[in-house]
């Protein structure tokens, strides 16, 4: 750092208070780099626990740490490197009430190592409210980025559109898939819970109680229950026939659905027989089954996870997985959800999705690829995380030394540009169209005669615009208020308000061209929304509202951020979200005039 003595830099590191959010792939490398660079007062927040799949890239953890808090175990490992450091570890959600604006004000700089878009937007708003500089980061494979955000001086994290999770209409998933991911999502989120998850969840996801969809669509998931005395293997064969022969034949008979594409083909009985023969052969050979984490594919000799199974092999894995789960994991039936670290669930989804792909003429995938897509994984490059963590610390040091003219946005690239793998540009000025830091107006298109206040709050304000505790006002009328300080009668009143249609709200309906003021005191946020009435004609679409302004991301060819509250929140995860019914948001960003230089680079989540 030009113009600063080595001792001055060391003193700045030693005396500063740093908040690091995230203890995953980037977070582990960041904490290690911080203590090795002389930082002595560090606070770490992460809500996740350690999983087996983390160990190949999160090097502060060992197998004995599986199931324990990432933040706390990272702290223990870092203290072995720097015993004199003061490291406070919080196992919790950064959106928790105790991490308020005053909490953020107590730090000199905040360093983000998250992929969770919702949490990153929240941290962005908290640092803006607290007036504390934020160093952001992200990785995806060999690519990465580091950016610095300072209130009023540079763009904030939300000034530029961000990639959002890809969404798929339910009708496509259920009836007309045309991509491998459609079949994987169907197997993971419909068939697996239908057989092994909670009945209420499965029936809801399968649309139980709904009328057939437009165009003669029907539910394709009708599974009989296991009969008394029926063996687990026979039941697995029954399910196989119902799902891949009977249901497919019914769908194929709906001629109106297949005017523009070929109908699916039911699974031929000869393939089913051949697959069942493989199961019988494996059983007669005395292959072990049912041990903790036992893999049906391994029992059948399918040990190469990169190989694509034949249809007969997929049949065998499908039936044998059902048999093992029913016979050796009976206590968990009704409570199981897909877990990428539970090999039986990966086996099932791989076999089920490939059989569905075969019926629809879609290319089949290897177990390795299915696991990556179903588990929302971008396979990480540990070296990228290390490079990014080093860049984070370099930018943090510049901020602490107040060398703001030297601060840079850095992109790490897999392929060099002009001979360089690192591309550096000065940080951009605040975007005047940003509703977060520049208070620009947001335009919202919705059907005010159909949308309820509850949908507005949940889908638009909380999910799309990332508010935490929104208050909704039209003129002097407060239609909704949220937070932990409400009285019981207020909670009851606003609960009733949520069910009302926007155009029918008393005291000031939310109608066409209404100006809605939304405030969130927990984030020190306020935004004005211009509501415009629009009827969305396509009832089967995953879109039922549109937000206009520099607030949404591109979908095509982009990789999204993580889930909302937690789940697998490592920086190297790709989230695939299925639209449930009509409640999914539309992705409709509007670019300003003239794309700025930094927008030429992909923003990583």
C-alpha positions as CSV (number, residue, x, y, z in Angstrom):
1,X,0.0,0.0,0.0
2,X,1.6,3.1,-1.3
3,X,2.5,5.8,1.2
4,X,1.9,3.7,4.3
5,X,4.6,2.3,6.5
6,X,4.6,-1.4,7.3
7,X,4.1,-0.6,11.0
8,X,1.2,1.6,10.2
9,X,-0.5,-1.2,8.2
10,X,0.2,-3.7,10.9
11,X,-1.3,-1.3,13.5
12,X,-4.4,-0.8,11.4
13,X,-4.9,-4.5,11.2
14,X,-4.2,-5.1,14.9
15,X,-6.5,-2.3,16.2
16,X,-9.5,-2.6,13.9
17,X,-12.7,-4.5,14.6
18,X,-13.8,-6.7,11.7
19,X,-17.1,-8.5,11.0
20,X,-16.8,-11.5,8.7
21,X,-20.2,-12.9,7.6
22,X,-20.0,-16.5,6.4
23,X,-17.7,-19.4,7.3
24,X,-18.0,-21.6,4.2
25,X,-15.7,-21.9,1.3
26,X,-14.7,-18.2,1.2
27,X,-15.2,-17.7,4.9
28,X,-12.7,-20.3,6.0
29,X,-10.0,-19.0,3.8
30,X,-10.9,-15.4,4.8
31,X,-10.6,-16.1,8.5
32,X,-7.3,-17.9,8.0
33,X,-6.0,-15.0,5.9
34,X,-7.2,-12.4,8.4
35,X,-5.4,-13.9,11.4
36,X,-2.2,-14.5,9.3
37,X,-2.3,-10.8,8.3
38,X,-2.4,-9.6,11.8
39,X,-6.0,-8.9,12.5
40,X,-6.7,-9.6,16.1
41,X,-10.4,-8.5,16.7
42,X,-12.7,-10.5,14.5
43,X,-16.4,-11.4,14.8
44,X,-17.7,-14.3,12.7
45,X,-21.3,-15.1,11.9
46,X,-22.7,-18.2,10.2
47,X,-25.9,-20.2,10.6
48,X,-24.8,-23.4,9.0
49,X,-23.4,-26.7,10.4
50,X,-20.6,-28.6,8.8
51,X,-21.4,-31.4,6.3
52,X,-19.3,-34.1,4.8
53,X,-19.4,-32.4,1.4
54,X,-17.8,-29.3,2.9
55,X,-14.5,-31.0,3.8
56,X,-13.0,-31.0,0.3
57,X,-12.7,-27.2,0.3
58,X,-13.3,-25.8,3.8
59,X,-10.0,-26.6,5.2
60,X,-10.5,-25.4,8.8
61,X,-12.9,-28.4,9.3
62,X,-12.2,-32.1,9.8
63,X,-14.5,-35.1,9.8
64,X,-14.9,-35.0,13.5
65,X,-16.5,-31.5,13.2
66,X,-19.4,-32.8,11.0
67,X,-22.7,-31.6,12.5
68,X,-21.2,-28.8,14.5
69,X,-21.4,-25.0,14.0
70,X,-19.2,-23.7,11.2
71,X,-18.6,-20.4,13.0
72,X,-17.6,-22.0,16.2
73,X,-15.3,-24.7,14.7
74,X,-13.7,-22.1,12.4
75,X,-13.0,-20.0,15.5
76,X,-11.3,-22.9,17.2
77,X,-9.1,-23.7,14.1
78,X,-8.1,-20.0,13.7
79,X,-7.1,-19.7,17.3
80,X,-4.6,-22.5,16.8
81,X,-3.0,-20.4,14.1
82,X,-3.2,-17.2,16.1
83,X,-3.7,-17.9,19.8
84,X,-3.6,-14.2,20.8
85,X,-6.5,-13.2,18.5
86,X,-9.9,-12.3,19.9
87,X,-12.4,-14.1,17.8
88,X,-16.1,-14.0,18.6
89,X,-18.2,-16.7,16.8
90,X,-22.0,-16.5,16.4
91,X,-23.9,-19.6,15.2
92,X,-27.0,-17.7,13.9
93,X,-28.7,-15.9,11.1
94,X,-27.2,-12.5,10.2
95,X,-30.8,-11.4,9.8
96,X,-31.4,-12.1,13.5
97,X,-32.7,-9.4,15.7
98,X,-29.6,-9.1,17.8
99,X,-27.5,-8.2,14.7
100,X,-29.1,-4.8,14.4
101,X,-27.8,-1.4,13.1
102,X,-26.0,-0.7,16.4
103,X,-24.3,-4.1,16.2
104,X,-23.0,-3.2,12.7
105,X,-21.9,0.3,13.9
106,X,-19.4,-1.3,16.3
107,X,-17.2,-2.5,13.4
108,X,-14.7,-0.7,11.2
109,X,-15.4,-2.8,8.2
110,X,-17.7,-5.7,7.2
111,X,-16.5,-8.6,5.0
112,X,-19.0,-10.8,3.2
113,X,-18.3,-14.4,2.2
114,X,-21.9,-15.5,1.4
115,X,-23.8,-16.8,-1.6
116,X,-27.2,-16.2,-0.1
117,X,-28.7,-13.3,-2.1
118,X,-31.3,-12.5,0.6
119,X,-28.7,-12.3,3.3
120,X,-26.3,-10.3,1.2
121,X,-28.9,-7.7,0.4
122,X,-29.7,-7.5,4.1
123,X,-26.0,-7.0,5.1
124,X,-25.8,-4.3,2.3
125,X,-28.7,-2.4,3.9
126,X,-27.4,-2.8,7.4
127,X,-23.9,-1.4,6.4
128,X,-25.6,1.5,4.6
129,X,-27.6,2.3,7.7
130,X,-24.6,2.0,10.0
131,X,-22.3,3.9,7.6
132,X,-19.7,1.0,7.7
133,X,-17.7,0.0,4.6
134,X,-18.6,-3.4,3.1
135,X,-16.2,-5.6,1.1
136,X,-18.3,-8.1,-0.9
137,X,-17.1,-11.2,-2.7
138,X,-18.3,-14.2,-4.7
139,X,-17.0,-17.3,-6.5
140,X,-18.2,-19.8,-9.1
141,X,-15.7,-22.4,-10.1
142,X,-12.6,-20.6,-11.5
143,X,-14.3,-17.2,-11.5
144,X,-14.6,-14.8,-8.6
145,X,-14.9,-11.1,-7.7
146,X,-14.3,-8.6,-4.9
147,X,-16.0,-5.3,-4.6
148,X,-15.9,-2.4,-2.1
149,X,-19.1,-0.5,-1.1
150,X,-19.1,2.8,0.8
151,X,-22.2,4.8,1.5
152,X,-22.5,7.8,-0.8
153,X,-19.2,7.2,-2.5
154,X,-19.6,4.0,-4.4
155,X,-22.4,1.9,-5.7
156,X,-24.0,-0.4,-3.1
157,X,-24.4,-4.1,-3.6
158,X,-27.9,-3.7,-5.0
159,X,-27.1,-0.9,-7.5
160,X,-26.5,-3.5,-10.2
161,X,-28.9,-6.3,-11.1
162,X,-28.1,-9.7,-9.6
163,X,-28.7,-13.1,-11.0
164,X,-31.8,-14.7,-9.4
165,X,-32.7,-18.4,-8.9
166,X,-34.1,-20.0,-12.0
167,X,-37.8,-20.9,-11.7
168,X,-39.9,-23.4,-13.6
169,X,-43.7,-23.4,-14.0
170,X,-45.3,-26.3,-12.2
171,X,-47.1,-27.4,-15.3
172,X,-43.8,-27.9,-17.1
173,X,-42.4,-29.9,-14.2
174,X,-45.4,-32.1,-14.0
175,X,-46.4,-32.7,-17.5
176,X,-44.2,-31.3,-20.3
177,X,-40.5,-31.4,-19.2
178,X,-37.9,-30.8,-22.0
179,X,-34.6,-30.5,-20.0
180,X,-32.8,-32.8,-17.6
181,X,-33.3,-30.3,-14.8
182,X,-37.0,-30.5,-15.2
183,X,-36.9,-34.2,-14.6
184,X,-34.5,-33.9,-11.7
185,X,-36.7,-31.3,-9.9
186,X,-39.7,-33.5,-10.5
187,X,-38.0,-36.5,-8.9
188,X,-36.6,-34.5,-6.0
189,X,-39.5,-32.3,-5.1
190,X,-42.5,-34.4,-6.2
191,X,-41.8,-38.1,-6.4
192,X,-39.3,-38.4,-3.5
193,X,-41.5,-36.6,-0.9
194,X,-44.6,-38.4,-2.4
195,X,-43.0,-41.7,-1.4
196,X,-40.8,-41.0,1.6
197,X,-41.7,-37.5,2.9
198,X,-44.5,-36.0,4.9
199,X,-47.9,-36.8,3.3
200,X,-49.2,-33.2,3.6
201,X,-46.1,-31.8,1.9
202,X,-46.3,-34.3,-0.9
203,X,-50.0,-33.8,-1.5
204,X,-49.6,-30.0,-1.6
205,X,-46.7,-30.2,-4.0
206,X,-48.6,-32.6,-6.2
207,X,-51.6,-30.2,-6.3
208,X,-54.0,-32.5,-4.3
209,X,-57.5,-31.1,-4.4
210,X,-56.8,-29.0,-7.5
211,X,-58.8,-29.2,-10.7
212,X,-57.0,-30.3,-13.8
213,X,-55.0,-27.6,-15.3
214,X,-55.7,-25.6,-18.5
215,X,-55.5,-27.6,-21.8
216,X,-56.6,-30.9,-20.2
217,X,-53.5,-31.2,-18.0
218,X,-53.7,-33.7,-15.3
219,X,-51.7,-34.7,-12.2
220,X,-49.0,-37.2,-13.3
221,X,-48.2,-38.4,-9.8
222,X,-50.7,-41.0,-8.5
223,X,-49.1,-43.5,-6.3
224,X,-50.9,-46.4,-4.5
225,X,-50.1,-47.3,-0.9
226,X,-48.2,-50.4,0.0
227,X,-50.6,-53.3,0.7
228,X,-50.4,-55.5,3.8
229,X,-48.0,-58.4,3.2
230,X,-46.6,-56.8,0.0
231,X,-42.8,-57.0,-0.1
232,X,-40.8,-53.8,-0.4
233,X,-39.4,-55.0,-3.8
234,X,-42.9,-55.8,-5.2
235,X,-44.1,-52.4,-4.0
236,X,-41.2,-50.7,-5.7
237,X,-42.0,-52.5,-9.0
238,X,-45.7,-51.4,-8.6
239,X,-44.7,-47.8,-8.1
240,X,-42.4,-48.1,-11.1
241,X,-45.2,-49.3,-13.3
242,X,-47.7,-46.7,-12.1
243,X,-45.3,-43.7,-12.6
244,X,-43.5,-44.6,-15.7
245,X,-46.1,-46.7,-17.6
246,X,-49.6,-45.9,-16.5
247,X,-49.2,-42.2,-15.8
248,X,-47.1,-41.6,-18.9
249,X,-49.7,-43.4,-21.0
250,X,-52.4,-41.2,-19.6
251,X,-50.5,-38.0,-20.4
252,X,-49.6,-39.3,-23.9
253,X,-53.4,-39.8,-24.6
254,X,-54.1,-36.1,-24.1
255,X,-53.7,-35.1,-27.7
256,X,-54.1,-31.4,-27.2
257,X,-50.9,-31.3,-25.1
258,X,-48.8,-32.7,-27.9
259,X,-49.6,-30.7,-31.0
260,X,-46.2,-29.0,-31.1
261,X,-44.0,-31.8,-29.7
262,X,-43.8,-35.5,-29.5
263,X,-45.8,-37.2,-26.7
264,X,-43.9,-39.1,-24.0
265,X,-43.5,-42.9,-24.4
266,X,-44.4,-45.2,-21.5
267,X,-41.6,-47.4,-20.2
268,X,-41.7,-50.7,-22.0
269,X,-42.4,-53.8,-19.9
270,X,-39.3,-55.6,-21.3
271,X,-37.1,-52.9,-19.8
272,X,-38.8,-53.2,-16.5
273,X,-38.4,-57.0,-16.5
274,X,-34.7,-56.6,-17.4
275,X,-34.1,-54.2,-14.6
276,X,-35.9,-56.3,-12.0
277,X,-33.7,-59.2,-13.1
278,X,-30.6,-57.2,-12.2
279,X,-32.1,-56.6,-8.7
280,X,-32.8,-60.3,-8.3
281,X,-29.3,-61.2,-9.5
282,X,-27.7,-58.8,-7.0
283,X,-29.8,-60.3,-4.2
284,X,-28.9,-63.9,-5.1
285,X,-25.3,-62.9,-5.0
286,X,-25.7,-62.0,-1.4
287,X,-24.7,-58.4,-1.8
288,X,-25.0,-56.4,1.5
289,X,-27.9,-54.0,1.8
290,X,-29.2,-51.5,4.3
291,X,-26.1,-50.4,6.2
292,X,-26.0,-46.8,7.2
293,X,-25.6,-44.8,4.0
294,X,-25.6,-47.9,1.9
295,X,-25.8,-47.2,-1.8
296,X,-28.1,-49.2,-4.1
297,X,-26.0,-48.3,-7.1
298,X,-22.9,-49.8,-5.4
299,X,-24.8,-53.0,-4.5
300,X,-25.6,-53.3,-8.2
301,X,-21.9,-52.7,-9.1
302,X,-22.5,-49.2,-10.5
303,X,-19.5,-47.6,-8.8
304,X,-18.6,-45.1,-11.5
305,X,-20.6,-42.0,-10.6
306,X,-19.6,-40.3,-13.9
307,X,-21.1,-43.0,-16.1
308,X,-24.6,-42.7,-17.4
309,X,-26.7,-45.7,-16.4
310,X,-28.7,-47.7,-18.9
311,X,-32.4,-47.7,-18.7
312,X,-32.3,-51.2,-17.2
313,X,-29.8,-50.1,-14.6
314,X,-31.9,-47.1,-13.7
315,X,-34.9,-49.4,-13.2
316,X,-32.8,-51.6,-10.9
317,X,-31.5,-48.7,-8.9
318,X,-35.1,-47.2,-8.6
319,X,-36.6,-50.5,-7.2
320,X,-33.7,-51.5,-5.0
321,X,-33.5,-48.0,-3.4
322,X,-37.2,-48.2,-2.5
323,X,-36.6,-51.7,-1.1
324,X,-33.6,-50.6,1.1
325,X,-35.4,-47.5,2.4
326,X,-38.6,-49.4,3.3
327,X,-36.8,-52.3,4.9
328,X,-33.9,-50.7,6.6
329,X,-35.0,-47.0,7.2
330,X,-38.6,-47.6,8.0
331,X,-38.5,-45.3,11.0
332,X,-37.6,-42.4,8.7
333,X,-40.4,-42.9,6.2
334,X,-42.8,-40.0,6.2
335,X,-40.0,-37.6,7.4
336,X,-37.4,-37.9,4.7
337,X,-36.3,-35.1,2.4
338,X,-33.7,-35.0,-0.3
339,X,-30.2,-34.9,1.2
340,X,-27.2,-34.8,-1.2
341,X,-25.1,-36.4,1.5
342,X,-27.5,-39.4,1.9
343,X,-26.5,-41.6,-1.0
344,X,-29.8,-43.5,-1.1
345,X,-31.7,-40.2,-1.9
346,X,-29.2,-39.3,-4.6
347,X,-29.5,-42.8,-6.1
348,X,-33.3,-42.5,-6.1
349,X,-33.4,-39.1,-7.7
350,X,-30.8,-40.1,-10.3
351,X,-32.7,-43.2,-11.3
352,X,-36.1,-41.6,-11.2
353,X,-35.1,-38.5,-13.2
354,X,-33.3,-40.6,-15.9
355,X,-36.3,-42.9,-16.3
356,X,-38.5,-39.8,-16.8
357,X,-36.0,-38.3,-19.2
358,X,-36.0,-41.6,-21.2
359,X,-39.8,-41.4,-21.5
360,X,-39.7,-37.9,-22.7
361,X,-36.7,-38.3,-25.1
362,X,-34.4,-36.1,-22.9
363,X,-30.7,-36.8,-22.5
364,X,-30.0,-38.8,-19.4
365,X,-27.4,-37.7,-16.8
366,X,-24.7,-39.4,-14.7
367,X,-25.2,-39.7,-10.9
368,X,-22.5,-37.1,-10.4
369,X,-24.3,-34.6,-12.6
370,X,-27.7,-35.3,-11.0
371,X,-26.2,-34.8,-7.5
372,X,-24.8,-31.5,-8.5
373,X,-28.0,-30.2,-10.0
374,X,-30.3,-31.6,-7.3
375,X,-28.0,-30.5,-4.5
376,X,-27.6,-27.0,-6.1
377,X,-23.9,-27.3,-6.3
378,X,-21.4,-25.5,-8.4
379,X,-18.3,-27.7,-7.8
380,X,-15.9,-25.4,-6.0
381,X,-12.3,-24.6,-6.7
382,X,-10.6,-24.1,-3.4
383,X,-7.8,-22.1,-5.0
384,X,-10.3,-19.5,-6.2
385,X,-11.6,-19.1,-2.7
386,X,-8.1,-18.6,-1.4
387,X,-7.4,-15.9,-4.1
388,X,-10.6,-14.1,-3.3
389,X,-10.0,-14.2,0.4
390,X,-6.6,-12.6,-0.1
391,X,-8.1,-9.9,-2.3
392,X,-10.8,-9.2,0.4
393,X,-8.1,-8.6,3.0
394,X,-6.1,-6.3,0.6
395,X,-9.2,-4.2,0.0
396,X,-10.1,-4.2,3.7
397,X,-6.6,-2.9,4.6
398,X,-7.0,0.0,2.1
399,X,-10.3,0.9,3.7
400,X,-8.9,0.8,7.2
401,X,-6.0,3.0,6.1
402,X,-8.5,5.3,4.4
403,X,-6.7,4.9,1.1
404,X,-10.0,5.1,-0.7
405,X,-8.5,6.3,-4.0
406,X,-6.6,2.9,-4.2
407,X,-9.7,0.8,-3.7
408,X,-10.5,-1.5,-6.7
409,X,-13.1,-3.9,-7.9
410,X,-11.3,-7.1,-8.9
411,X,-12.6,-9.9,-11.2
412,X,-10.8,-13.3,-11.2
413,X,-11.2,-15.0,-14.5
414,X,-10.7,-18.6,-15.8
415,X,-9.5,-17.4,-19.2
416,X,-7.2,-14.4,-19.3
417,X,-8.1,-11.1,-20.9
418,X,-5.2,-9.3,-22.5
419,X,-3.0,-11.8,-20.8
420,X,-4.4,-11.1,-17.3
421,X,-6.4,-13.4,-15.0
422,X,-7.2,-10.5,-12.7
423,X,-9.2,-7.6,-14.1
424,X,-9.3,-4.5,-11.9
425,X,-11.4,-1.4,-12.3
426,X,-12.2,1.5,-10.0
427,X,-15.5,1.2,-8.0
428,X,-18.6,2.7,-9.7
429,X,-20.5,5.7,-8.3
430,X,-23.9,5.1,-6.8
431,X,-26.6,4.2,-9.3
432,X,-29.2,7.0,-9.3
433,X,-31.8,4.4,-10.2
434,X,-31.1,2.2,-7.2
435,X,-34.1,2.2,-4.8
436,X,-31.8,1.1,-1.9
437,X,-29.1,3.7,-1.7
438,X,-30.5,6.4,-4.1
439,X,-34.1,6.1,-3.0
440,X,-35.4,5.7,-6.6
441,X,-39.1,4.9,-7.1
442,X,-40.0,1.3,-7.9
443,X,-42.8,0.5,-10.4
444,X,-44.8,-2.6,-9.7
445,X,-47.2,-4.3,-12.1
446,X,-49.7,-6.6,-10.4
447,X,-53.3,-7.6,-10.7
448,X,-54.8,-5.5,-7.9
449,X,-58.1,-7.4,-8.2
450,X,-56.5,-10.7,-7.5
451,X,-53.4,-10.2,-5.3
452,X,-53.9,-10.2,-1.6
453,X,-52.1,-8.0,0.9
454,X,-50.4,-11.1,2.2
455,X,-49.0,-11.9,-1.3
456,X,-47.8,-8.4,-1.7
457,X,-45.9,-8.6,1.6
458,X,-44.5,-12.1,1.2
459,X,-43.8,-12.4,-2.5
460,X,-43.0,-8.9,-3.5
461,X,-41.7,-7.0,-0.5
462,X,-39.9,-9.8,1.4
463,X,-38.9,-12.2,-1.3
464,X,-38.4,-9.9,-4.3
465,X,-37.3,-6.6,-2.6
466,X,-35.7,-8.3,0.5
467,X,-37.5,-6.3,3.2
468,X,-37.3,-7.9,6.6
469,X,-40.1,-6.2,8.6
470,X,-42.1,-4.1,6.1
471,X,-44.7,-1.5,7.0
472,X,-47.2,-0.7,4.2
473,X,-48.9,2.7,3.9
474,X,-51.1,4.4,1.4
475,X,-51.4,8.0,2.3
476,X,-52.1,8.2,6.0
477,X,-53.6,4.7,6.1
478,X,-51.3,1.9,7.5
479,X,-52.4,-1.3,5.9
480,X,-49.8,-3.6,7.4
481,X,-47.1,-3.6,10.0
482,X,-44.6,-6.3,11.1
483,X,-42.0,-6.8,13.7
484,X,-41.4,-8.4,17.1
485,X,-42.9,-5.5,19.1
486,X,-46.5,-5.8,17.9
487,X,-49.3,-6.3,20.5
488,X,-51.5,-9.4,20.2
489,X,-54.4,-7.4,18.9
490,X,-52.2,-5.8,16.3
491,X,-51.0,-9.2,15.1
492,X,-54.6,-10.4,14.9
493,X,-55.7,-7.3,12.9
494,X,-52.9,-7.5,10.4
495,X,-53.4,-11.2,10.0
496,X,-56.9,-10.5,8.9
497,X,-55.7,-7.7,6.6
498,X,-53.3,-10.1,4.8
499,X,-56.3,-12.0,3.4
500,X,-57.9,-9.0,1.7
501,X,-57.6,-8.2,-2.0
502,X,-55.5,-5.0,-2.6
503,X,-58.3,-3.2,-4.5
504,X,-60.7,-3.9,-1.6
505,X,-58.5,-2.6,1.3
506,X,-60.5,-0.2,3.5
507,X,-59.4,3.3,4.1
508,X,-57.2,3.6,0.9
509,X,-57.2,0.7,-1.5
510,X,-54.1,-0.2,-3.5
511,X,-55.4,0.3,-7.0
512,X,-54.0,1.4,-10.4
513,X,-51.5,4.2,-10.0
514,X,-51.5,4.0,-6.2
515,X,-48.4,5.3,-4.4
516,X,-47.4,2.8,-1.7
517,X,-44.9,3.8,0.9
518,X,-42.9,0.8,2.4
519,X,-40.7,1.3,5.4
520,X,-38.5,-1.1,7.3
521,X,-37.1,0.4,10.5
522,X,-34.9,-2.7,11.1
523,X,-33.0,-1.9,7.9
524,X,-33.5,1.9,8.1
525,X,-35.1,1.5,4.6
526,X,-37.9,3.4,2.9
527,X,-39.1,3.1,-0.7
528,X,-42.0,4.5,-2.7
529,X,-43.7,2.0,-5.1
530,X,-45.9,3.0,-8.0
531,X,-48.5,0.3,-8.4
532,X,-50.0,-0.3,-11.9
533,X,-52.8,-2.7,-12.5
534,X,-52.0,-5.5,-15.0
535,X,-53.9,-8.7,-15.9
536,X,-51.5,-11.6,-16.4
537,X,-53.2,-13.8,-19.0
538,X,-51.1,-17.0,-18.8
539,X,-52.5,-18.7,-15.8
540,X,-50.0,-21.6,-16.1
541,X,-47.1,-19.2,-16.0
542,X,-44.7,-18.9,-13.0
543,X,-45.1,-15.1,-13.3
544,X,-47.8,-13.1,-11.6
545,X,-46.1,-9.8,-11.0
546,X,-43.3,-7.7,-12.4
547,X,-41.0,-5.3,-10.7
548,X,-39.4,-2.6,-12.8
549,X,-36.2,-0.7,-12.0
550,X,-32.6,-1.6,-11.2
551,X,-33.8,-4.2,-8.6
552,X,-33.9,-7.5,-10.4
553,X,-31.6,-9.9,-12.2
554,X,-31.2,-11.6,-15.5
555,X,-32.2,-15.3,-15.7
556,X,-30.9,-16.5,-19.1
557,X,-27.5,-18.1,-18.7
558,X,-26.9,-16.8,-15.2
559,X,-26.2,-18.7,-12.0
560,X,-28.2,-17.8,-9.0
561,X,-27.7,-17.2,-5.3
562,X,-28.7,-19.4,-2.5
563,X,-31.8,-19.9,-0.6
564,X,-33.5,-17.4,1.6
565,X,-32.8,-18.3,5.1
566,X,-30.2,-21.0,5.1
567,X,-29.9,-24.5,3.7
568,X,-26.6,-25.0,1.9
569,X,-25.3,-21.5,2.1
570,X,-21.7,-22.1,0.9
571,X,-20.4,-19.6,-1.6
572,X,-20.1,-22.3,-4.3
573,X,-23.7,-23.3,-4.5
574,X,-26.1,-22.8,-7.4
575,X,-29.8,-22.6,-6.3
576,X,-32.5,-24.0,-8.5
577,X,-35.9,-22.9,-7.2
578,X,-39.2,-24.4,-8.4
579,X,-42.2,-22.1,-8.7
580,X,-45.0,-23.4,-6.5
581,X,-48.3,-22.6,-8.2
582,X,-48.6,-18.9,-9.3
583,X,-46.5,-17.5,-6.5
584,X,-43.2,-17.1,-8.2
585,X,-41.7,-13.7,-9.0
586,X,-41.0,-12.4,-12.4
587,X,-37.5,-11.5,-13.4
588,X,-37.7,-8.2,-15.3
589,X,-34.7,-5.9,-14.8
590,X,-34.5,-2.7,-16.8
591,X,-31.0,-1.5,-17.7
592,X,-30.2,2.2,-17.5
593,X,-28.8,4.1,-20.5
594,X,-25.3,3.0,-21.3
595,X,-24.0,-0.2,-19.7
596,X,-21.2,0.7,-17.3
597,X,-17.9,-1.0,-17.6
598,X,-18.3,-3.2,-14.5
599,X,-21.5,-4.6,-16.0
600,X,-19.4,-6.3,-18.6
601,X,-18.3,-8.7,-15.9
602,X,-20.6,-11.3,-14.6
603,X,-21.7,-10.6,-11.0
604,X,-21.2,-13.9,-9.1
605,X,-23.4,-15.1,-6.4
